[in-house]
Amino acid sequence: MSEAAAVARQAIPTRLSRHQITGFWAAWLGNTLDGTDISIAGIALAPALLTLLPLSGMACDAGTVGYLASVMLALYLIGWSLSFLAGPLVDRFGRTKMLAVCCATYAIFTAVGGLSQNIWQLGATRFLAGLALGGEWAAASTYVAEIWPEDRRKMGAGYLHTGIYFGSLLAGVISYFVSPRFGWRGLFLCGLAPVIMAVLTLAGVREPERWEGKVREASVRRTNPMFAIFGAQYLRTTLVMAALMTVASTGLWGGSQYFATAVTLMAREQGLTPARGSELAAYISVIVSAGTIIGCVLAPVLAERVGRKRALATYFAVMMVMIVVTWGWIFYRPPSEGLRLFFGAAFVIGLAQGYFALFTLWLPELYGTIVRGTGFAFCTTSCRFIGAGVNFAVGAAAKSMGTLGTPLACIAVVFAIGLLIIPLARETHGQPLPD
């Protein structure tokens, strides 16, 4: 009887305290507003280029738009890549403080992008917004991993990462109402909302006790976390996980982030008005986000059933196939047919993009408390230098070939490489969060 009672107690999740609930929602809201700003920029990019190209003395044809769209994304990714520098700050000054600073920074530069008078000003603001982005993800993810009880931490990672895609849904709704009336400039200005989130975070959320206990130790204060993640204990983990994140981020920015641009161009070819093209771009953003929210919730369930490595391999395989189908075939269908098929493909690719929730779960399990923010930030941001290079290559190929589809279909090769790297990673299934 006592044995049965023990099993029953294990089946009941640990009750969350008020602090744990409030802290989770603060981190989730940070991710949500992060996702809103990312998606607002994606939705507004094509209309912004159509306005700014003539003002910059450049042609406004499909090849040039495709090329400069990839340049803008690449500049954003370069800034994002450099945000690994926020990792040591997350470990030194605290999870919640850096969450607030990063939210405020990317919000301000997203909004300033709406005031751009040429493509160079827009590119500069996207670069500066990208600088703050990686620190937010590292701060939010390490924070939730450290404050939630062990038996709820895994699903907490999946729930936390849905915030980014709820933010994308919110961006789609905002775009639907704002774009037809205020255009792309109004959309960028809506990105200022995370400043409010930053103030609330600093006012109402305290640091994890696990982190506070560690930073009081003298030996920890002498530790350089950036050197530590490249030491003997963590070197292989850092290199392998950074490589896997390179695959993941390259696939994201080389695939679904071009949906809004592609739909805008297809709507233009079909003779639809720019306003209608903006509406369709907003719709497809909503569909991608809905699929990814489901994928994020399923990710920890799958990871607990088959392990982190097999779960990631499943997501990568689906993405590899769908990128070929979407950009190699659907993109070249007649616009009236292609637009309909694009929406179905967008949902499936969105579902597969849930692999980012696996990293939110997996990476904190691979590093100790004193270097967790640094390891997380480095693996999830530095890799984007390569993603930026791939985007420059895609843009150059799009301009040279006069098409966006074929270069993007080639991104599938990246996921094939990722499937070969996964066996080198360290499996943490069934292991507690390390101290």
N, C-alpha and C positions, 0 to 999 in steps of 0.2 A: 504493500500500500504506500509506504514511504517512498519507494522507488518510483511508483507511478506519479506521486505528487511532485517529486523532483523533476521528472520529465515534463510535467504540466507547467511547472514554474519556468523551466527553460524555454518553453514554447511561447510564454507571454513576454513580449518585448519590454525592456526596461522603460519605466515611465520617465518622460523628459521633464526636467525642471523648467521653471519660467525663464531662467537665464539661458538655458539651452535652446528653448523655443525662440526667444527674442533674438538671440545671436544668429540662429539659422536664418530667420527671416531678413535680418540685416544683410547677411552675406548673399542670400538669394536675391534680394532687391538690388544689390550691387551688380550681380550677374545679369539681372533682368535689364537694368539700364545700360549696362555694357552691351548686351545684345541689341538693344534698341538703337544705340548710336551706330554700331557696326552696320545694321540693316538699313538704317536711314541713309547712310552714306552709299550703300550699294544700290538702293532704289533711286536715289537722286543723282547717281553718277552719270548715267547716259543723258538725261535732260540737262545736267550742268554742262557737260561737254558740248552738247548741241548749241548751247548759249555762248559758252566761253571760247570755242574754237574760232568763230569769226572775229571775236574781240581780240584774239591772240594772233590774228593774221594767218590762220590755217584753214585748210579745206575741211568741209564737213561731210565727207563721204563715209561709208560703212567701214572701210579698211582703217581710216584714220581714227574713227571713234573706237574701234576695237583695239587698235594699238595703244591709244592714250588711256583707255580704260585699264588696260593691263599695266601701264606705267604708273597710274594713280594707285592701283592696288599694290604694286611693287614698292612704291615709296612708303605706303602705309605699313607694309610688311617689314621694311628696313627699320622703321621706327619701332615697330613691335619687337623686332629682333633685339634691339638695343635695350629693351625694357627688362632684360635679364638682370641688369644692374640693380633693379628694385628688390631682387631676391634677398641679398644680404641685409637690406634695410628692413625687410619684413622680419628677418630673424633677429636683428639688432634692436629695432624700435617697437616692434609689435605688429600683430596681424590687423587689429582694428584701425590703428592709426594710419597704416599704409593703405588700407582699403579706402579710407576716407580721402586721403591725398590723391590716390590714383583716380578715383571716381570724379573728383572735382577737376583734375587736369584734363582728362580726355573729354569731359563735357564742354569745357571752355573752348578747346581748340576745334571740336566738332562744330559748335555754334559759330565760331569765327569764320569757318569755311563758307558759311552762307553769305559772307560779305565779299567773297573773292571777285575780282574784276578780270582775271585771266587765269589760264590753266596753271601757271607757275605758282600763283598765290594759293590756289586750291591744293596743289601738290604739297606745298609747304605745311599747310594746316593738317593735311592727312598724315604727314610724317610725324608732326608733333603730337597729334592725338594718339598715334600708334605707340609712342614712347611710354604712355601711361597704362596701356591696355594689359600687358603681361603681368604687371605687378598686382593688378586687381584680381586676376584669376588665381595667382599664387596665394595672395592674402586670404581670399575667401575660402579656398579649398583646404588650406592647412588649418584655418580657423575651425571649420566645421568638423574636420577629421579629429581635431584635438578636444573639442568640447562635447561631442556626442558619445554616448556609451558604445562599447565595442559591438554589442549585438545589433545596434541600429546604424552604425557608422557606414556600412556598405550601401544600404538603400539611401542613406542621407546624401551620399555622393551623387547618386542618380537623380534624386530630387533636386539637389543644388544645381546641377548642370542644366536642368530644364529651364532655369531662370533665363539663360541666354536666349533660348528659343521662344519663351514667352515674350521676351523683349523683342524678338523679331516679329512675332505676331502683333505686338503693340505697335511696332513700326509700320506694319502693313495697314493697320487701322488708322494710324495717324496720317499715313500717306494718302489713304482713300479720301479723307476729309480735307487735308491740308494742300495736297498737290494741285488739284484743280483750281483752287482759289488763290494760293500764295506761291505756287511753283516750288522749284527745288530749293530756293533760298529759304523759304519758310520751313521746309523740312529740316534743313541743317540747323536752323535756329531752335527747333524743338529739341535738339540734342543737349540743351542746357540743363535739362531736368536733373541729372545726377548730382548737381551741386547741392540740391536739397538733401539728397541721400547722404552726402558727405557730412553735412552738419548733424543730421540725426544719428549717424553712426558714432561720431565723436562724443555726442551727448549721452547716448543711452546704452552702449555695449561695452563690456569690460573684456580684458584679455583672457585667454585660456589659462587656467591654473597650471597646467602642464608646462606651458612656455614660461610663465612667470617664475616657477620653481627652478627651471634650468638656467635662466639668465642671471639668477642670484649667485650661482656657483662661480667661484673665481676662475677655475679651469676653463669654463665655458666662455667667460668674458675675454680670455686670451685666444680663443679659437677664431681663425679666419675661415668662415664658411665656404668661400669661393675656392680656397686651396683645399679644403677638406673634401669637397665633392669630387676632386680629381686625385685624391689620395688613394692608397692601396685598397681601402675598405669600399669605396664607392666608384672607382674609376670605370669599371666595366658597366655597372648599372647606368652611370651617367651617359656614357657613349651610346649604349644600346637604346636607352629610352629616348635620347635626343634624336637618334636615327629614326625610330618609330614615329616620333612626333613630326619629324621632317616629312615623312610619308603622309601622315594624317593631315597636316596643314597644307602641304602642296596639293593634295587631292581636293581639299575643301576650296581653296582659293582658285584652283584651276578648274573646278567643276561647278558647284552650285552657286558660287558667288557671281557667276556670269549669267545666271538665269534672267535677272532683271534686264541686263543689257541686251541679251539675245531676244527677249520678248518685245522689248521696245523697238528693236530693229525689225523684227518680223511683223509687228503691227504697222510699222511705217511702210514696209513692202506691200502689205495688204491694203494700203490706202486709208488706214484708220488715223484719226486725229492724234496729235501729241498727248492731249488730255486722256484719251482712251488708252493710249500706250502706257501712260503712267498708272492708270487704274489696273491694267493687266499685270504690270510689274508688281504692283502691290498685292494682287491676288496670288501670284506665284510665290511671293515671299511668305504669305500666310500658309500656303500648302506645304512648302519646304519645312517651315517651322513646326507645323502640326506633326509631320512625320518624324522630325527629330526629337520632339518631346516624347513621343511614344518610344523611340529608339533609346533615349536616355534612361527611361524608367525600366526598360527591358534589359539594359546593359548589366547592372549589378545582379539581376536575377540570373542571367546567363553566366556571368562570371562566377557566381557561387555554385552553379550547377556543374560547369565544365572546366572552370579555371580561367584565370585572366588571359592566358596566352591563346587558348582555343577560342575564347569569346572574341578577342581582337581579330583573329584570323577569319572568323565568320563575317564580321563587319567589313573587313578589307576586301574579301572575295566578292561580296555583293556590290561594293562600290566599283570595283574593277570592271565588272560586267556592265553595270548600268552606265558608266561614263562612256564606254564604247557605243552602247545602244543609243544613248541620248545625243551625243555630239557627232557620232559617225553616221547615224541613220536618221533619227527624228529631226535633227536640225535642218536636214536637206530635203525634207518632205515639202510639198506645197504649203505656203503659209497658213491657209485655212485649216489644213489637216495637221500641220506641225504644231500649231498653237494648242490644239486639243490634246495631242499626245504629250506635249511638254508638261502639261499639268499632272498627268499620271506619272511620268518619269520623275518629276520634282518630288512627289510624295515618297517614292521608293528611295531615291537618293537621300532625302531628308531622314528617312528611317535609318539608313546605313550610317549617316553622320552621327548617330548616337554613340559612335566609338569614342568621342571625346569624353563622355561620362566615365568610360573605363579608365582613362588617364586620371580623371579627378579622384577615382577610387584607388587606383593602383600606385600612383607616384608617392602619396604620403606613406604608403606601406613600405617603401624602399629606402627611406631616409629617416635618421633620428631627428628628434625635436630641434636640436640646435642648428641643423643645416637643412631642415625640411623646406622652408621657404626658398632658400637658395637653390636647392636641387630641383624643386618644382619649377621655379621661374626659369632656370637655365634650360631645362629639358623642353619646356613648352614655348620658349621664345627665341632662343639663339638659333634654333633650327630654321627660323623663318627667313634667314639670310638666303638659304637655298631656295625656299619658296619664292622669295622675291626674284631671284635669278631665273627661276622657271617662268614666272610671270612676264619678265622682260622677254624671254625667249618666245613665249606664246604670243606676246604682242608683236614682236618682230615678224614672226611667222604669219600672223594674221594680216599684217600690213603687206608683206611680200606676196602672200597667196590671195589676198583680197577676201578672205573668209575666216571666220572664227571657229567653225566646227571641227575641222580636221586637226588643227593644233591641240585643241582641248581633248579630243578623243585619244590623243597620244599620252595624256596624263595617266591613262590606265596602266601604263608600264610601271609607274611609280608604285602602285599597289602590288604588282607582281613582285617587285623588289622587297616590299614590306613583308610579304608572306615568307620570304627567305630569311629575313632578319628576326622574326618573332621567336624562333627556337632558341636564339641566343639570350633572350630575356630571362630574368629570374622570376619564377612562379612564387606568389605569396598567398595562394589560396589556403585558407584555414589558419593563417598566422595573425596574431594581434598586431596592432599598431606599435612599432618600436618606440622606446624611450630615447 
